[in-house]
C-alpha cells in the first residue's frame, strides 16, 4: 500500500510561519527565569496570535473547539513546536492537558454526556484550567498498569478513592486530576479500572511534593512541568465525575496514550533537529589538532549517522500517524510502539553526539544541550519503557509466523522438493547432455 504524507499548500504555509514564530518568539523565553504565572502572562499575546491563525488546540475536532488536523498534520506541527518546551503551551496542545482533553472527549462520546464539555473540556482548551494525569504509582510497576492498587468504591451517589500516585505531571499546578483507579477488583484487570475527574481542592487530596529528578534534582515546588506525588485518602467525588462507562479505564488510557506517543516522537524529532543544527554549526566553527572538527572522520560519521537516524525516525513516525488517520490507533499499535522506542533512542543519540562535539561548552548550562540531554533520558521511560514497546512489537510480529521443526529455508529439504517439482525438466536436461 502506498503511503501519502502530503499536506495542502495552505498548511505548508502555516508550517513555515510556525517555524519562524517558534524560533523568533518562543525560543527567547527559554532564557528567562520566570515563574509559572509569569510564563502564562508572557505567552498570552503569543497564544492570541495562534488563535487568530486558527492553530489553537489542533488535536481536537472543530465541534469540540479544536481544528481537527489529523495525526499527520499534528505530527508535522509538533515537530516544529517540540523544539522548545514552551512551544506546545503557546499553541494550546501541551501535555498533559492535550491528552486529558482527548480522553475527556472520548469519554463524552461514549456516554453522550455533554456536560463534560462545559465543565472541563472547554476550560482546558481555553487554557483557563490545568490538569494532571494521575496513573503511575510509586509502589507498583508503571510498566504493568494491571498492578494498580489505587481503589475507587461506589458509595451511593459518590465514589470514594484511596491510593498514592506519583509522577503526576503538572499535579502541583493543576486544577483537576484525572485519576485511574480499580473500581471492580473482581473483574479482569483490563475491565476493572476506571477514570475519574478529581478537583485538587477535594478533601483528602494531598500534594505531597514535587519529585526531584534528573530533569530538576533541586525541584522548586509548583513549577510548570514538575511531577507530583499525591495521596488520595477517602476522597469523595460525585458519581458524574466518572469518565466514560465504569471499567473503561484501560480503553481510555490507550485512547489517550496512542496519539500522545505520536506527538512525543515528533517533538523529539524537533529537539533532535535543534541539537543536530548546533552540532553542524560547531563542527564548522571549532579548530583543533590541525583542522576543523568538520574535517574529522569521527565527527563526519556522527553527522551522517544522525541525519540518517532522524530521517528514518521521521518517516516511521509519519507512517504511524498516517495509519492512525486511516485506520485508528488500535490498527497502528505496532507502528506506535516502534516509533516510541526508536524515536527515543535517536533523540538520545543525536543530543549525545552534539554534546560531545561541543565538549565542555555542551556540558555547561550556557547551551540548552545539557537540559535536552536530561530530558532525552526520560523519553526511554515515560509513556511505557522501551522494553515494553519492544515486547509489543515482537509479540505482534511473531503472530505472523509458525514454528517449523525443519527450517523452511533448510537447503537439503528445499533441494529435494525442487528435484520433485522439476523432475521432468531435469530428465530432459540429463538426456540432452548424455
C-alpha positions in Angstrom: 0.0 0.0 0.0 1.3 3.4 -0.9 1.9 5.9 1.9 1.0 9.6 1.3 2.2 12.2 3.8 1.4 15.2 1.5 -0.4 18.1 3.0 -2.1 21.1 1.5 -0.2 24.2 0.3 -2.1 26.3 2.9 -0.9 24.0 5.7 2.7 24.2 4.4 2.5 28.0 4.7 1.3 27.6 8.2 4.2 25.3 9.0 6.6 27.9 7.6 5.0 30.5 9.8 5.2 28.2 12.8 9.0 27.6 12.3 9.7 31.3 12.2 7.3 32.1 15.1 8.9 29.3 17.3 12.4 30.5 16.6 11.8 34.2 16.9 9.1 34.4 19.6 9.3 31.3 21.7 13.0 30.4 21.8 13.9 33.6 23.7 11.5 32.8 26.5 13.7 29.8 27.4 16.5 32.1 28.6 14.3 33.9 31.2 13.9 32.8 34.8 10.1 33.0 35.1 7.6 31.6 37.5 4.7 29.6 36.0 2.3 32.6 36.5 4.8 34.9 34.7 5.2 32.5 31.8 1.5 32.5 31.3 1.5 36.3 31.2 4.4 36.5 28.8 2.9 33.9 26.4 -0.6 35.3 26.5 -0.1 37.6 23.4 1.5 34.7 21.6 -1.4 32.5 22.3 -3.8 35.1 21.0 -1.8 35.2 17.7 -2.0 31.4 17.5 -5.8 31.6 17.9 -6.0 34.3 15.2 -4.3 32.0 12.8 -6.6 29.1 13.6 -3.9 26.9 15.1 -5.1 26.7 18.6 -5.8 23.2 20.1 -5.3 21.4 16.8 -5.6 18.0 18.5 -9.4 18.1 18.8 -12.1 18.3 16.1 -13.8 21.6 15.3 -17.0 20.5 17.1 -15.0 20.3 20.3 -13.3 23.6 19.9 -10.2 22.5 18.0 -9.1 22.5 14.4 -9.2 18.7 13.7 -5.8 18.4 11.9 -5.5 14.7 12.0 -2.3 12.9 13.1 -0.1 13.5 10.1 -0.6 17.3 10.2 -0.5 17.2 14.0 2.8 15.3 13.8 4.4 17.9 11.4 3.1 20.6 13.7 4.6 19.0 16.8 7.9 18.6 15.0 8.2 22.4 14.9 6.7 23.1 18.4 8.7 20.4 20.1 11.9 22.3 19.6 11.1 24.3 22.7 9.4 23.2 25.9 7.2 26.2 25.7 6.1 25.6 22.1 3.1 23.2 22.8 2.0 25.5 25.7 1.8 28.5 23.4 -0.2 26.5 20.8 -2.7 25.0 23.4 -1.6 21.4 22.9 0.8 20.8 25.7 0.9 17.6 27.7 -0.8 16.5 29.8 -3.7 18.9 29.1 -3.9 17.9 25.4 -4.0 14.2 26.2 -6.5 14.7 29.0 -8.7 16.8 26.7 -8.7 13.9 24.2 -9.5 11.5 27.0 -12.5 13.6 28.2 -13.7 13.9 24.6 -13.7 10.1 24.1 -15.5 9.7 27.5 -18.1 12.3 26.4 -18.7 10.5 23.2 -19.0 7.1 24.9 -21.7 8.2 27.3 -23.3 11.1 25.4 -22.6 13.4 28.4 -22.3 16.9 27.0 -21.9 18.4 30.5 -18.2 17.2 30.4 -17.6 19.7 27.6 -18.7 22.8 29.6 -17.3 21.7 33.0 -13.8 20.5 32.0 -13.1 20.3 28.3 -13.7 23.9 27.2 -11.8 25.3 30.2 -8.8 23.1 29.3 -9.0 24.2 25.7 -9.2 27.8 26.7 -6.2 27.5 28.9 -8.1 28.7 32.0 -7.8 25.3 33.6 -4.8 23.0 34.1 -4.9 19.2 34.6 -2.7 16.3 35.7 -2.8 12.7 34.7 -2.6 10.6 37.8 -2.0 6.9 36.9 1.6 5.9 37.9 2.1 4.7 41.5 5.4 4.6 43.5 4.9 1.0 44.8 3.6 -0.8 41.7 5.4 -1.2 38.3 4.3 1.6 36.0 5.0 -0.6 33.0 2.3 -3.0 34.2 -0.9 -1.0 34.9 -2.7 -4.2 35.7 -1.0 -3.9 39.1 -2.7 -0.6 40.0 -3.6 -0.5 43.7 -5.5 2.7 44.0 -9.2 1.9 44.6 -12.5 3.6 43.8 -15.5 2.3 45.7 -19.1 3.3 44.9 -21.0 4.7 47.9 -24.4 5.9 47.0 -24.1 8.9 44.7 -20.3 9.2 45.2 -17.1 7.4 44.5 -14.5 7.0 47.3 -10.9 7.0 46.1 -7.9 5.8 48.1 -4.4 5.4 46.9 -1.0 7.0 46.3 0.3 8.3 43.0 3.4 9.9 41.8 4.9 11.4 38.6 1.6 13.2 38.0 2.8 15.8 35.5 1.8 19.3 36.5 0.0 17.9 39.5 1.1 20.8 41.8 -0.2 23.4 39.4 -3.3 21.5 38.2 -7.0 22.4 38.9 -8.2 18.9 38.2 -6.6 15.5 38.3 -7.6 12.6 36.1 -7.2 9.6 38.3 -7.1 5.9 37.2 -8.3 3.5 39.9 -9.5 0.0 40.3 -13.3 0.2 40.5 -14.1 -3.6 40.3 -11.3 -5.8 41.7 -13.3 -8.9 40.8 -13.3 -8.1 37.1 -10.5 -8.9 34.6 -7.8 -6.2 35.2 -8.5 -4.8 31.7 -12.2 -4.3 32.6 -11.8 -3.4 36.3 -10.4 0.1 36.2 -12.0 3.4 35.7 -11.1 7.1 35.2 -12.3 9.9 37.4 -12.1 13.7 37.4 -10.9 14.8 40.9 -10.6 18.6 41.6 -7.4 19.2 43.6 -9.4 21.1 46.2 -11.4 18.0 47.1 -10.9 17.0 50.8 -8.4 14.1 51.1 -6.3 15.1 48.1 -2.8 16.0 49.3 0.0 17.1 47.0 2.9 15.6 49.0 5.7 17.0 47.0 7.1 17.7 43.5 9.5 14.8 42.9 13.1 15.8 42.1 14.6 14.1 39.1 17.5 14.2 36.6 15.4 16.9 34.9 15.4 19.1 38.0 17.1 17.4 41.1 16.6 20.5 43.2 13.0 21.0 42.2 11.1 24.1 43.2 7.5 23.2 44.2 4.7 24.4 41.9 6.6 24.9 38.7 5.0 24.1 35.4 6.3 20.7 34.2 7.0 19.3 37.6 5.9 15.8 38.6 3.9 15.5 41.8 3.5 12.8 44.4 -0.2 12.8 45.6 -2.2 10.9 48.2 -5.9 10.2 47.9 -7.4 9.5 51.3 -11.1 8.8 51.4 -11.5 11.3 48.5 -15.2 11.6 47.6 -16.3 12.7 44.2 -19.8 12.8 42.7 -20.8 9.8 40.6 -20.9 12.0 37.5 -17.1 12.6 37.8 -16.6 9.1 36.3 -15.3 9.5 32.8 -16.9 7.1 30.3 -18.5 3.8 31.4 -17.3 2.1 34.6 -14.5 -0.3 33.7 -13.3 1.7 30.7 -10.1 2.9 32.3 -7.7 0.9 30.1 -9.5 1.7 26.9 -9.4 5.4 27.8 -5.7 5.2 28.7 -4.9 3.7 25.3 -7.0 6.3 23.6 -5.0 9.0 25.4 -1.6 7.5 25.1 -1.7 6.4 21.4 -1.9 9.9 19.9 0.3 11.2 22.7 3.1 8.9 21.7 3.0 10.2 18.1 3.2 13.7 19.3 6.1 12.9 21.7 8.0 11.3 18.8 7.6 14.3 16.6 8.6 16.7 19.3 11.7 14.6 19.8 12.4 15.0 16.1 12.2 18.8 16.6 14.6 18.6 19.5 16.9 16.3 17.6 17.0 18.7 14.7 17.9 21.6 17.1 20.7 19.5 18.6 21.8 18.5 15.1 21.9 22.1 13.9 24.1 23.0 16.9 26.4 20.1 16.1 26.9 21.1 12.5 27.5 24.7 13.4 30.1 23.8 16.0 31.8 21.3 13.6 32.3 24.1 11.1 33.5 26.6 13.7 35.9 24.7 16.0 39.5 24.3 15.1 41.6 21.6 16.9 44.5 19.3 16.1 45.3 20.9 12.8 41.8 21.1 11.2 38.2 22.0 11.8 36.0 19.4 13.6 34.0 19.1 10.4 37.1 17.5 8.7 37.5 14.8 11.4 36.1 11.4 10.2 34.6 10.6 13.6 32.6 13.9 13.5 31.6 13.3 9.9 30.3 9.9 10.9 28.3 11.4 13.8 26.7 13.9 11.4 25.9 11.3 8.8 24.6 8.8 11.3 22.5 11.4 13.0 20.9 12.6 9.8 20.1 9.0 8.7 18.6 8.1 12.0 16.5 11.3 12.2 15.3 10.7 8.6 14.3 7.1 9.4 12.5 8.1 12.7 10.6 10.9 10.8 9.4 8.5 8.1 8.4 5.9 10.7 6.5 8.5 12.8 4.7 9.9 9.8 3.7 6.4 8.6 2.3 5.6 12.0 0.4 8.9 12.0 -0.9 8.2 8.5 -2.1 4.8 9.5 -3.8 6.2 12.6 -5.6 8.7 10.4 -6.8 5.9 8.1 -7.5 3.0 10.5 -7.3 4.3 14.0 -4.9 3.9 16.9 -5.6 0.2 17.5 -4.6 -0.7 14.0 -1.4 1.3 14.3 -0.4 -0.3 17.7 2.8 -1.9 16.4 3.9 1.2 14.4 3.3 3.4 17.5 5.3 1.0 19.7 8.2 1.0 17.2 8.5 4.8 16.9 8.3 5.2 20.7 11.5 3.3 21.4 13.2 4.0 18.2 12.5 7.8 18.4 13.6 8.0 22.0 16.9 6.3 21.1 17.5 8.7 18.1 16.8 11.7 20.3 19.3 10.5 22.9 22.0 9.6 20.3 21.8 12.9 18.4 21.9 15.1 21.6 24.8 13.0 23.0 26.8 13.4 19.8 26.1 17.1 19.7 27.1 17.5 23.3 30.4 15.6 22.6 31.2 17.9 19.7 30.7 20.9 21.9 32.9 19.5 24.7 32.8 21.5 27.9 30.6 24.1 26.4 28.0 21.5 25.6 28.2 20.1 29.2 27.7 23.6 30.6 24.4 25.4 31.1 25.5 28.0 28.6 23.8 25.9 25.9 20.5 24.1 26.1 22.2 20.7 25.3 22.7 19.7 28.9 18.9 20.2 29.7 17.9 18.4 26.4 20.2 15.5 27.4 18.4 15.1 30.7 15.0 15.3 29.0 16.1 12.7 26.5 16.9 10.1 29.1 13.4 10.3 30.4 12.0 9.6 27.0 13.0 6.0 27.3 10.8 5.6 30.4 7.6 7.6 30.2 4.6 6.5 28.1 5.9 3.0 28.7 9.5 2.0 28.9 11.3 1.0 25.7 11.4 -2.7 26.8 7.6 -2.9 26.9 7.2 -1.4 23.5 9.9 -3.8 22.1 8.0 -6.7 23.6 4.8 -5.4 22.0 6.4 -5.3 18.6 8.0 -8.7 19.0 4.8 -10.4 20.1 2.7 -8.9 17.4 5.3 -9.7 14.8 5.6 -13.3 15.9 1.8 -13.8 15.4 2.5 -13.8 11.6 4.9 -16.8 11.9 4.5 -20.5 12.7 7.0 -22.9 14.3 8.7 -25.4 12.0 10.7 -28.4 13.2 12.7 -28.3 10.0 13.6 -24.7 9.0 11.7 -23.6 5.9 15.0 -22.4 4.3 16.8 -25.7 5.0 18.6 -26.2 1.7 18.7 -30.1 1.6 14.9 -30.3 2.1 14.4 -27.5 -0.4 16.6 -29.2 -3.0 14.6 -32.4 -2.6 11.4 -30.6 -3.3 12.9 -28.8 -6.2 14.0 -32.0 -7.8 10.5 -33.4 -7.4 9.0 -30.2 -8.9 11.3 -30.1 -11.9 11.7 -33.8 -12.3 10.5 -33.8 -15.9 12.7 -30.9 -16.9 15.7 -32.5 -15.2 15.2 -35.7 -17.1 15.1 -33.8 -20.4 18.3 -32.0 -19.4 20.0 -35.2 -18.4 19.0 -36.8 -21.7 20.2 -33.8 -23.7 23.5 -33.7 -22.0 24.1 -37.5 -22.3 
